[in-house]
Amino acid sequence: MFVKVFLVCSITFISFNLFGQENVSDYPIRINSAPDYPIGEHISFWKDNGNSAPEEALRKFQQGSFSPLAHPTLFNKGYTESIWWFAFRIENELDSKNTVIFSPAGAAIREGTMYTFDNNGKLIETAYSGFIHAGQSRDMHSRLNSYELILPAGEGFTYLFKLDSRGLNTYVPFYLDEPNSYWEYEISRTAFFGTVTGVLIMAALFGLFLWAYFSEKLYIIFVGYLLSCLALILEEDGFLFLWIYGDYLGRFSSIIIPFFSLMMSGMLVIFIIRFFNLNAGKNKLHTYAVQYIKAVFTFSLLLFSTLLFDWNPKLNLILTGTGLSLSFTNMLLVILITFFQIKAKKEIAYYILLANLMLVFGFTNYILNLTAVTDWHPLKPNGLIVGSIFNVILLTIGIIHRYYFMKKEKELLDRQFIEQERNIARSIIEAQERERQRIAKDLHDDLGGLLALIKLKVDSLFLEAETMQKESKTGLAETQKLLIMAIHDLRFISHELMPMEAAEKRLKTMVSEVLDLVTIQNKISITYNIEDLPYLTLDTKINLFRIIKELLNNIIKHAEAKEADIQLFYDEIDQTVTLIVTDDGKGIPKEILDKPNDGMGLRNLQKRVDYLRGNLHFDSNINGTTVIVTIPFQQITQTNEYTDNYSR
């Protein structure tokens, strides 16, 4: 009895191995109205070490040389130099014509050929797909290598699919769907990847904005990383081929995954180095990393250059394997640099580590899937997409955080620079005012006193002029007149240099006095309206007075004007003191307005306005000039410009 059982088991085991778990052709896929079908249970494969004809492959299938897929949907042998055949039978159970769509959804299929045989083993149809077939030459112009299988009522066919991925990865999931189900899935998938594309492009545009604003290479490197990441994500699901290059350069598919893996991971290394501001002279890791990344980018150019030569599967296999290995090394280098920054007690390094760990995990899982080390992928739809999106979102937040603090730092530096400029201007203006006061005091006390004494003497002589001759009396009168003019001119010059009692007088009084003197000294009609202003500090008052004087001097010396008008008032809404000076002169030449710093007068005018944190505006033409000065008013304790009862 034991011997019989042993023989039965042995025969069963031998049959199981010889015929591949019984001939799969005896178990066709029965098509009805279901949305999809478990094709993995019915499909089998055969490794073709040569390049067999489809009839030879059919014979191998009928002889049981094909092996079961041993997975619900996935075929994955990593990177190989072989051609693979897949076979299955389909029977239509319906009394009407039925259509299903067969999708070998691999992103790296060089050529996929679908052969349809009738029940007599006759080849009745051939359809093509793969990246060497672009546009309408593919059976279905979609992102997947899809084939439309049309089944007459109650009939069945045998299908052989020839997969030519020599020099490429063989990560190929298989799907068999009813058309509506297929297109619903494609629409949802396209919407998902469209959203991913939108997110990454928005992040890239933000990076471009930061690059334009700060002129810092970090941000353009971030943009390069984002675009490389986007290309890799889209290519993995066939969208880059469909949307961008498939109709023009299908051969690009042969190197696009290793190429953009190198670009993405290399850009990330450079981004991390610049993000942490590592210095080549002080950090050996930085020095070695930069030299290594240069070599990586050189290799990526070598990889890209293979597009210029005839297809060589073995060379492509070597370059692809090297590219993926270098990409994985780049990811480890990112983690190593980040760990060193944690050791250097940079708190932001913990955040960057969190952002990169998910990417490294997802990218590693993706590489292991492609190389058939494992078929386990816990992150859906795959580790590359989830890890990249997680990383991009966190890095973008980190960039925004960095932008916020850099903007604050830039604003602080700008304020410090402006304050430094104001301090310099203050020193210059204060030095000028001190010198003006000294000269005015010397003129008033010394020369003014001397002239007054001489005038007294002349007046005394004039009283005694009755005994003088007529000529002497006339000369004495002229001398007295000249002395009066000299004293008047001296008073004018002293007042220009330093208005007397400026701390006590209102600005209105100070300006009125000087305008009266100007009117006497020059043949020009000046009208003015100076309103009562809020209390101004002596500093503001003196500088406004100097601005008015500078504008008057320009009108008198250069404008050739007959009339001028001055308006000075306080705007309660804007809380500004506004000065408007107009004249009917010949205007300021355009070359001077374009380069105001070339002229001493306009340069001094601008410095005083800047010192008061104001704005200066010129409107000039051949009919005259209007100058508007706006000074922000800073509220202080006193509400009026003057507190005494007199008005001068």
C-alpha positions as MATLAB code, in Angstrom:
seq = 'MFVKVFLVCSITFISFNLFGQENVSDYPIRINSAPDYPIGEHISFWKDNGNSAPEEALRKFQQGSFSPLAHPTLFNKGYTESIWWFAFRIENELDSKNTVIFSPAGAAIREGTMYTFDNNGKLIETAYSGFIHAGQSRDMHSRLNSYELILPAGEGFTYLFKLDSRGLNTYVPFYLDEPNSYWEYEISRTAFFGTVTGVLIMAALFGLFLWAYFSEKLYIIFVGYLLSCLALILEEDGFLFLWIYGDYLGRFSSIIIPFFSLMMSGMLVIFIIRFFNLNAGKNKLHTYAVQYIKAVFTFSLLLFSTLLFDWNPKLNLILTGTGLSLSFTNMLLVILITFFQIKAKKEIAYYILLANLMLVFGFTNYILNLTAVTDWHPLKPNGLIVGSIFNVILLTIGIIHRYYFMKKEKELLDRQFIEQERNIARSIIEAQERERQRIAKDLHDDLGGLLALIKLKVDSLFLEAETMQKESKTGLAETQKLLIMAIHDLRFISHELMPMEAAEKRLKTMVSEVLDLVTIQNKISITYNIEDLPYLTLDTKINLFRIIKELLNNIIKHAEAKEADIQLFYDEIDQTVTLIVTDDGKGIPKEILDKPNDGMGLRNLQKRVDYLRGNLHFDSNINGTTVIVTIPFQQITQTNEYTDNYSR';
ca = [
       0.000    0.000    0.000;
       2.825    2.380    0.924;
       4.553    1.673   -2.400;
       1.362    2.533   -4.348;
       0.963    5.807   -2.481;
       4.625    6.667   -3.076;
       4.288    5.961   -6.827;
       1.140    8.080   -7.124;
       2.793   11.015   -5.299;
       5.953   10.703   -7.392;
       4.013   10.695  -10.666;
       1.989   13.690   -9.468;
       5.149   15.598   -8.474;
       6.850   14.837  -11.802;
       3.753   15.917  -13.744;
       3.517   19.064  -11.650;
       7.060   20.069  -12.577;
       7.036   18.910  -16.194;
       3.828   20.596  -17.161;
       4.091   23.678  -14.966;
       1.315   22.952  -12.463;
      -0.779   21.477  -15.314;
      -1.051   23.182  -18.638;
      -2.290   26.732  -18.130;
      -3.988   26.563  -21.524;
      -6.568   24.286  -19.940;
      -7.619   27.174  -17.659;
      -8.569   30.105  -19.869;
      -9.808   33.457  -18.600;
     -13.571   33.461  -19.041;
     -14.791   36.898  -20.018;
     -18.242   38.095  -19.061;
     -19.323   41.547  -17.850;
     -16.932   41.856  -14.870;
     -14.956   45.133  -14.548;
     -11.586   43.346  -14.220;
     -10.088   39.852  -14.183;
      -7.365   38.133  -12.079;
      -4.977   37.579  -14.942;
      -2.110   36.531  -12.685;
      -3.787   33.182  -12.063;
      -3.903   32.410  -15.799;
      -0.747   33.906  -17.264;
       2.566   32.083  -17.609;
       6.009   33.094  -18.858;
       9.039   31.719  -20.681;
      12.588   33.054  -20.850;
      13.790   33.277  -24.444;
      17.572   33.266  -24.563;
      17.477   33.966  -28.283;
      14.860   35.770  -30.320;
      12.294   33.136  -31.193;
       9.469   33.472  -33.686;
       5.918   33.690  -32.256;
       5.057   30.218  -33.635;
       7.991   28.724  -31.737;
       6.863   30.468  -28.539;
       3.303   29.126  -29.050;
       4.677   25.620  -29.408;
       6.660   26.046  -26.163;
       3.466   27.192  -24.456;
       1.477   24.209  -25.728;
       4.250   21.854  -24.629;
       4.093   23.250  -21.059;
       7.507   24.948  -21.130;
       6.000   28.162  -19.685;
       6.081   28.705  -15.905;
       3.254   30.160  -13.768;
       3.558   33.827  -12.854;
       3.417   32.945   -9.144;
       2.112   36.437   -8.295;
      -1.396   37.929   -8.577;
      -0.242   40.619  -11.023;
       3.524   41.267  -11.001;
       6.394   39.932  -13.079;
       9.813   41.131  -11.915;
      13.209   39.660  -12.743;
      15.149   42.879  -12.232;
      17.530   44.089  -14.952;
      18.211   41.408  -17.559;
      19.411   40.905  -21.134;
      16.672   38.415  -22.019;
      13.453   38.451  -24.008;
      10.410   37.179  -22.110;
       7.240   35.607  -23.460;
       3.884   35.585  -21.662;
       0.917   33.465  -22.654;
      -2.748   33.155  -21.693;
      -6.076   32.125  -23.189;
      -9.293   34.125  -23.168;
     -12.811   32.840  -23.906;
     -15.851   35.061  -24.320;
     -18.799   33.609  -22.394;
     -21.267   36.169  -23.710;
     -23.519   35.811  -26.748;
     -22.270   39.157  -28.033;
     -18.954   40.706  -28.960;
     -16.882   41.651  -25.940;
     -13.800   43.828  -25.480;
     -11.151   43.819  -22.768;
      -7.924   45.779  -22.369;
      -4.687   43.984  -21.516;
      -2.067   46.222  -19.843;
       1.537   45.207  -19.157;
       2.115   48.359  -17.096;
       5.891   48.546  -17.138;
       7.575   51.916  -17.647;
      10.725   50.465  -19.238;
       9.388   48.275  -22.046;
      11.532   48.795  -25.116;
       9.124   46.863  -27.324;
       6.028   44.918  -26.438;
       4.441   42.796  -29.177;
       1.023   41.183  -28.786;
       0.270   38.097  -30.925;
      -3.257   36.695  -31.270;
      -3.743   33.024  -32.296;
      -6.980   31.243  -33.083;
      -7.834   27.754  -31.823;
      -5.981   26.213  -34.776;
      -2.740   27.957  -33.849;
      -2.966   30.447  -36.702;
      -1.568   33.957  -36.108;
      -4.420   36.340  -36.894;
      -3.269   39.696  -35.442;
      -0.132   41.492  -34.263;
      -0.085   44.708  -32.216;
       2.854   46.789  -31.000;
       3.732   49.006  -28.090;
       6.838   50.065  -26.138;
       8.932   53.204  -26.223;
      10.405   52.548  -29.683;
       6.856   52.884  -31.038;
       5.557   56.422  -30.728;
       2.125   57.945  -31.124;
      -0.379   56.182  -33.361;
       1.941   53.250  -34.069;
       1.187   51.984  -30.560;
      -1.883   49.820  -30.193;
      -3.376   52.304  -27.733;
      -1.916   55.791  -27.447;
      -1.842   55.812  -23.640;
       0.727   56.006  -20.883;
       0.602   52.205  -20.436;
       1.596   49.574  -22.977;
      -2.041   48.607  -23.445;
      -3.754   46.396  -26.017;
      -7.403   46.275  -26.964;
      -8.558   42.643  -27.284;
     -11.805   42.191  -29.208;
     -13.568   38.842  -28.735;
     -16.428   37.644  -30.984;
     -19.445   36.071  -29.258;
     -18.666   32.692  -27.709;
     -15.127   32.498  -29.132;
     -11.687   32.309  -27.542;
      -8.096   33.050  -28.503;
      -4.586   32.345  -27.312;
      -2.463   35.441  -26.706;
       1.318   35.656  -26.590;
       2.994   38.814  -25.366;
       6.659   39.314  -26.238;
       8.489   41.583  -23.782;
      11.768   43.054  -25.041;
      13.329   44.879  -22.065;
      16.921   43.896  -22.701;
      19.211   46.153  -20.725;
      16.209   47.472  -18.750;
      14.206   46.464  -15.699;
      11.401   43.913  -15.996;
       9.129   45.311  -13.284;
       5.819   44.730  -15.106;
       2.401   44.501  -13.408;
      -0.312   42.880  -15.579;
      -3.944   44.023  -15.707;
      -6.983   42.862  -17.669;
      -9.936   45.251  -17.492;
     -13.268   46.008  -19.088;
     -12.880   49.279  -21.121;
     -15.030   51.468  -18.861;
     -13.172   50.250  -15.789;
      -9.851   50.821  -17.554;
     -10.662   54.432  -18.498;
     -12.149   55.243  -15.087;
      -8.893   54.100  -13.529;
      -6.878   56.123  -16.053;
      -8.925   59.259  -15.344;
      -8.445   58.940  -11.571;
      -4.758   58.141  -12.048;
      -4.294   61.139  -14.362;
      -6.079   63.401  -11.868;
      -3.780   62.185   -9.086;
      -0.590   62.720  -11.078;
      -1.921   66.044  -12.355;
      -2.306   67.142   -8.735;
       1.205   65.910   -7.895;
       2.535   67.786  -10.939;
       0.712   70.957   -9.879;
       2.118   70.775   -6.345;
       5.697   70.295   -7.554;
       5.425   73.015  -10.212;
       4.024   75.483   -7.651;
       6.922   74.632   -5.339;
       9.335   75.131   -8.270;
       7.788   78.535   -9.098;
       8.146   79.532   -5.458;
      11.800   78.489   -5.620;
      12.278   80.627   -8.753;
      10.714   83.589   -6.955;
      13.114   83.169   -4.033;
      16.043   82.848   -6.433;
      15.033   86.070   -8.208;
      14.493   87.844   -4.865;
      17.633   86.731   -3.039;
      19.895   85.862   -6.030;
      21.049   82.814   -4.068;
      21.997   79.586   -5.869;
      20.378   77.482   -3.148;
      16.923   78.196   -4.556;
      17.718   77.422   -8.202;
      19.272   74.140   -7.010;
      16.026   73.445   -5.136;
      14.117   74.066   -8.385;
      16.422   71.617  -10.201;
      15.789   69.024   -7.502;
      12.013   69.509   -7.767;
      11.942   69.208  -11.555;
      14.166   66.108  -11.503;
      11.923   64.602   -8.863;
       8.841   65.414  -10.956;
      10.364   63.855  -14.090;
      11.189   60.670  -12.196;
       7.697   60.412  -10.679;
       5.954   60.983  -14.013;
       8.209   58.568  -15.883;
       7.632   55.828  -13.337;
       3.944   55.786  -14.256;
       4.363   56.545  -17.965;
       3.045   60.114  -17.884;
       6.305   61.803  -18.881;
       6.440   59.607  -21.986;
       2.786   60.380  -22.782;
       2.863   64.124  -22.067;
       6.354   65.235  -23.026;
       8.723   63.233  -25.160;
       7.082   59.974  -26.299;
       6.145   61.220  -29.761;
       9.619   62.648  -30.389;
      12.351   60.765  -28.519;
      11.043   57.449  -27.225;
      14.589   56.149  -26.836;
      14.914   58.530  -23.879;
      12.976   55.951  -21.836;
      16.012   53.683  -21.849;
      18.033   55.984  -19.582;
      15.505   58.348  -18.034;
      15.126   56.562  -14.687;
      18.858   56.311  -13.858;
      19.511   59.774  -15.335;
      16.908   61.603  -13.276;
      17.701   59.460  -10.235;
      21.237   60.827  -10.438;
      20.031   64.382  -11.041;
      17.496   64.296   -8.217;
      19.796   62.757   -5.614;
      22.786   64.872   -6.719;
      20.763   68.101   -6.543;
      19.550   67.093   -3.092;
      23.139   66.659   -1.858;
      24.108   70.124   -3.128;
      20.916   71.610   -1.687;
      21.665   70.146    1.768;
      25.252   71.429    1.633;
      24.107   74.953    0.797;
      21.171   74.836    3.191;
      23.571   74.245    6.089;
      26.069   76.793    4.668;
      28.936   74.314    4.788;
      32.280   75.895    3.963;
      34.674   74.046    1.674;
      37.722   75.429    3.430;
      36.577   74.431    6.914;
      34.669   71.196    6.282;
      36.414   68.171    4.762;
      33.125   66.317    4.296;
      31.872   69.226    2.216;
      35.022   69.218    0.087;
      34.835   65.490   -0.607;
      31.071   65.641   -1.205;
      31.407   68.419   -3.787;
      34.143   66.552   -5.685;
      32.067   63.368   -5.575;
      28.938   65.133   -6.866;
      30.932   66.626   -9.741;
      31.914   63.075  -10.710;
      28.264   61.973  -10.413;
      27.066   64.732  -12.744;
      29.855   63.891  -15.189;
      28.644   60.289  -15.206;
      25.055   61.452  -15.775;
      26.238   63.326  -18.888;
      27.958   60.140  -20.066;
      24.699   58.277  -19.509;
      22.782   60.900  -21.484;
      25.298   60.768  -24.348;
      24.410   57.102  -25.058;
      21.304   58.423  -26.857;
      23.626   59.489  -29.677;
      24.762   55.912  -30.374;
      23.125   52.661  -31.450;
      21.199   50.731  -28.823;
      23.433   48.407  -26.791;
      21.548   46.425  -24.104;
      24.672   45.290  -22.264;
      26.115   48.827  -22.063;
      22.742   50.192  -20.966;
      22.565   47.527  -18.262;
      25.987   48.492  -16.903;
      25.315   52.241  -16.983;
      21.856   51.872  -15.449;
      23.139   49.693  -12.615;
      25.955   52.140  -11.921;
      23.543   55.106  -12.042;
      21.123   53.566   -9.557;
      23.990   52.578   -7.249;
      25.364   56.131   -7.293;
      21.872   57.516   -6.657;
      21.518   55.306   -3.604;
      24.963   56.457   -2.408;
      23.840   60.073   -2.841;
      20.882   59.426   -0.547;
      23.160   57.966    2.107;
      25.439   61.008    1.760;
      22.462   63.297    2.431;
      21.731   61.418    5.666;
      25.427   61.490    6.652;
      25.703   65.266    6.158;
      22.510   65.803    8.149;
      23.792   63.649   11.017;
      26.967   65.735   11.155;
      24.823   68.872   11.435;
      22.874   67.299   14.297;
      26.209   66.604   15.954;
      27.079   70.280   15.423;
      23.907   71.081   17.424;
      21.934   72.667   14.627;
      18.298   72.230   15.599;
      17.033   72.603   12.019;
      19.023   69.449   11.159;
      16.450   67.301   13.011;
      13.733   68.671   10.746;
      15.823   68.091    7.600;
      16.576   64.549    8.778;
      12.853   63.862    9.144;
      12.215   65.216    5.643;
      14.964   63.076    4.103;
      14.389   59.809    5.961;
      11.038   59.190    4.269;
      12.565   59.976    0.876;
      15.519   57.655    1.493;
      13.199   54.874    2.643;
      10.847   55.315   -0.319;
      13.672   55.667   -2.853;
      15.492   52.633   -1.443;
      12.321   50.568   -1.613;
      11.820   51.767   -5.199;
      15.362   50.746   -6.238;
      15.006   47.356   -4.534;
      11.742   46.790   -6.418;
      13.321   47.686   -9.760;
      16.263   45.357   -9.181;
      13.982   42.488   -8.030;
      15.604   42.294   -4.606;
      12.082   42.520   -3.172;
       8.536   42.965   -4.423;
       7.437   44.475   -1.094;
       6.303   48.080   -1.383;
       4.385   49.309    1.669;
       3.981   52.871    0.333;
       1.203   53.249   -2.222;
       1.302   53.870   -5.128;
       5.055   53.408   -4.681;
       7.886   54.446   -2.417;
       9.337   56.953   -4.875;
       6.144   58.999   -5.141;
       5.256   58.984   -1.438;
       8.826   59.637   -0.278;
       9.351   62.423   -2.822;
       6.073   64.214   -2.078;
       6.674   63.982    1.679;
      10.219   65.280    1.223;
       9.220   68.114   -1.131;
       6.448   69.339    1.170;
       8.706   69.388    4.242;
      11.630   70.967    2.379;
       9.324   73.626    0.939;
       8.132   74.422    4.457;
      11.781   74.570    5.517;
      12.515   76.912    2.597;
       9.585   79.148    3.605;
      10.891   79.161    7.188;
      14.360   80.068    5.919;
      12.898   82.728    3.601;
      10.970   84.288    6.494;
      14.056   84.618    8.677;
      16.289   85.721    5.797;
      13.732   88.372    4.880;
      13.677   89.544    8.498;
      17.463   89.568    8.535;
      17.553   91.467    5.228;
      15.050   94.006    6.544;
      17.143   94.394    9.699;
      20.306   94.922    7.643;
      18.454   97.434    5.456;
      17.264   99.299    8.535;
      20.758   99.245    9.971;
      22.169  100.532    6.683;
      19.562  103.308    6.496;
      20.217  104.195   10.128;
      23.946  104.228    9.441;
      23.351  106.527    6.464;
      21.197  108.764    8.661;
      23.888  108.846   11.328;
      26.460  109.854    8.716;
      24.093  112.487    7.369;
      23.425  113.661   10.938;
      27.154  114.022   11.560;
      27.646  115.971    8.332;
      24.632  118.213    8.912;
      25.561  118.816   12.541;
      29.119  119.690   11.490;
      27.741  122.077    8.864;
      25.387  123.679   11.388;
      28.170  124.102   13.938;
      30.360  125.737   11.326;
      27.488  127.968   10.204;
      26.867  129.011   13.813;
      30.547  129.789   14.348;
      30.793  131.876   11.170;
      27.459  133.611   11.852;
      28.534  134.393   15.426;
      31.904  135.742   14.249;
      30.245  137.894   11.597;
      27.595  139.164   13.995;
      29.840  139.786   16.988;
      33.053  140.912   15.309;
      32.434  142.331   11.854;
      28.878  143.343   12.686;
      30.024  145.206   15.780;
      32.819  146.870   13.865;
      30.482  148.069   11.123;
      28.024  149.358   13.721;
      30.815  151.323   15.378;
      31.913  152.782   12.033;
      28.306  153.752   11.304;
      28.084  155.565   14.645;
      31.208  157.500   13.760;
      29.852  158.368   10.318;
      26.511  159.419   11.855;
      28.401  161.638   14.295;
      30.354  163.223   11.479;
      27.167  163.717    9.491;
      25.701  165.734   12.391;
      28.699  168.020   12.137;
      28.437  168.230    8.349;
      27.169  171.857    8.354;
      30.712  173.203    8.370;
      31.803  170.848    5.575;
      31.993  171.662    1.967;
      29.286  170.420   -0.318;
      31.522  167.743   -1.935;
      32.597  166.356    1.431;
      29.039  166.323    2.666;
      27.909  164.378   -0.405;
      30.704  161.842   -0.002;
      29.847  161.360    3.643;
      26.224  160.706    2.756;
      27.255  158.081    0.219;
      29.552  156.452    2.806;
      26.655  156.359    5.271;
      24.446  154.740    2.632;
      27.077  152.101    1.811;
      27.492  151.292    5.497;
      23.754  150.782    5.842;
      23.833  148.416    2.842;
      26.851  146.544    4.266;
      25.134  146.120    7.640;
      21.965  144.938    5.873;
      23.953  142.435    3.751;
      25.824  141.210    6.819;
      22.526  140.685    8.634;
      21.211  138.746    5.626;
      24.310  136.529    5.421;
      24.222  135.871    9.169;
      20.543  135.005    8.999;
      21.200  132.629    6.102;
      23.945  130.897    8.019;
      21.952  130.612   11.238;
      18.541  132.165   11.866;
      18.751  133.902   15.190;
      16.869  132.361   18.098;
      15.813  129.361   15.969;
      14.994  127.337   19.075;
      12.414  129.907   20.146;
      10.918  131.009   16.850;
       8.262  129.290   14.811;
       9.292  127.944   11.423;
       6.741  130.303    9.891;
       8.531  133.311   11.426;
      11.965  132.046   10.381;
      10.893  131.529    6.767;
       9.025  134.853    6.627;
      12.118  136.751    7.747;
      14.382  135.158    5.197;
      11.805  135.602    2.413;
      11.556  139.288    3.196;
      15.324  139.604    2.941;
      15.405  137.614   -0.314;
      12.700  139.822   -1.803;
      14.692  142.937   -0.976;
      17.952  141.472   -2.301;
      16.553  140.020   -5.543;
      14.122  141.139   -8.222;
      11.771  138.178   -7.825;
       8.208  138.060   -6.539;
       7.751  135.424   -3.825;
       4.391  134.445   -2.381;
       4.064  132.012    0.469;
       1.557  130.395    2.777;
       2.968  128.723    5.853;
       0.327  127.243    8.099;
       0.652  126.745   11.833;
       2.327  123.384   12.265;
       2.386  120.876   15.123;
       5.381  121.187   17.417;
       8.552  120.437   15.460;
      11.853  119.476   16.992;
      14.692  121.905   16.485;
      16.386  119.305   14.301;
      13.369  119.035   11.982;
      12.786  122.793   11.997;
      16.367  123.664   11.031;
      16.501  121.046    8.253;
      13.172  122.158    6.787;
      14.446  125.729    6.884;
      17.631  124.662    5.061;
      15.598  122.763    2.463;
      13.512  125.885    1.760;
      16.678  128.014    1.550;
      18.330  125.529   -0.824;
      15.303  125.536   -3.093;
      15.188  129.353   -3.053;
      18.884  129.578   -3.899;
      18.364  127.221   -6.863;
      15.465  129.351   -8.115;
      17.451  132.591   -7.771;
      20.683  131.252   -9.298;
      19.465  128.930  -12.050;
      15.739  129.136  -12.790;
      15.615  132.664  -14.278;
      12.165  132.868  -12.693;
      10.070  135.970  -12.091;
       7.694  134.443   -9.604;
       7.877  131.742   -6.974;
       5.421  130.287   -4.482;
       5.953  128.360   -1.243;
       3.301  126.280    0.529;
       4.009  124.536    3.847;
       1.263  122.655    5.694;
       0.454  119.688    7.920;
      -1.734  116.817    6.615;
      -3.631  115.381    9.577;
      -4.841  112.325    7.642;
      -1.409  111.193    6.459;
       0.344  112.804    9.452;
       2.943  114.410    7.224;
       4.458  117.877    6.854;
       4.357  118.823    3.171;
       6.386  121.518    1.423;
       5.498  122.570   -2.137;
       7.780  125.059   -3.950;
       6.926  126.211   -7.487;
       8.459  128.691   -9.923;
       7.863  129.882  -13.496;
      11.482  129.483  -14.567;
      13.099  127.527  -17.386;
      13.045  124.188  -15.542;
      15.751  121.802  -14.416;
      17.722  120.110  -17.243;
      16.888  116.413  -17.711;
      20.497  115.308  -17.302;
      20.582  116.870  -13.831;
      17.277  115.262  -12.810;
      18.514  111.868  -14.058;
      21.705  112.184  -11.981;
      20.849  114.411   -9.009;
      23.895  113.233   -7.046;
      26.193  114.909   -9.562;
      25.047  118.340   -8.400;
      26.061  119.651   -4.972;
      22.762  121.473   -4.359;
      20.433  118.599   -5.209;
      22.676  116.117   -3.403;
      22.585  118.177   -0.201;
      18.843  118.571   -0.624;
      18.363  114.812   -0.971;
      20.544  114.116    2.063;
      18.464  116.408    4.254;
      15.215  114.865    3.031;
      16.595  111.344    3.631;
      17.764  112.423    7.056;
      14.183  113.406    7.906;
      12.954  110.067    6.437;
      11.014  112.012    3.827;
      10.312  111.822    0.108;
      11.487  114.252   -2.559;
       9.698  114.667   -5.904;
      10.524  116.905   -8.891;
       8.157  117.900  -11.707;
      10.027  120.123  -14.139;
       9.586  121.367  -17.705;
      10.200  124.518  -19.758;
       7.259  126.258  -18.063;
       8.637  125.903  -14.552;
       9.406  123.527  -11.726;
       7.423  122.066   -8.840;
       9.220  120.439   -5.935;
       7.285  118.437   -3.338;
       8.879  117.406   -0.049;
       6.918  115.138    2.301;
       8.205  114.600    5.842;
       6.582  112.072    8.222;
       5.529  113.762   11.457;
       6.512  112.069   14.711;
       4.183  112.952   17.560;
       5.949  114.311   20.653;
       4.714  115.662   23.932;
       3.902  119.220   22.841;
       0.920  119.721   20.542;
       1.922  123.057   19.002;
       5.113  124.254   17.422;
       5.386  127.089   19.937;
       4.270  127.548   23.510;
       4.843  131.286   24.079;
       2.423  134.091   23.307;
       4.364  135.982   20.707;
       4.317  135.645   16.966;
       7.206  136.795   14.808;
];
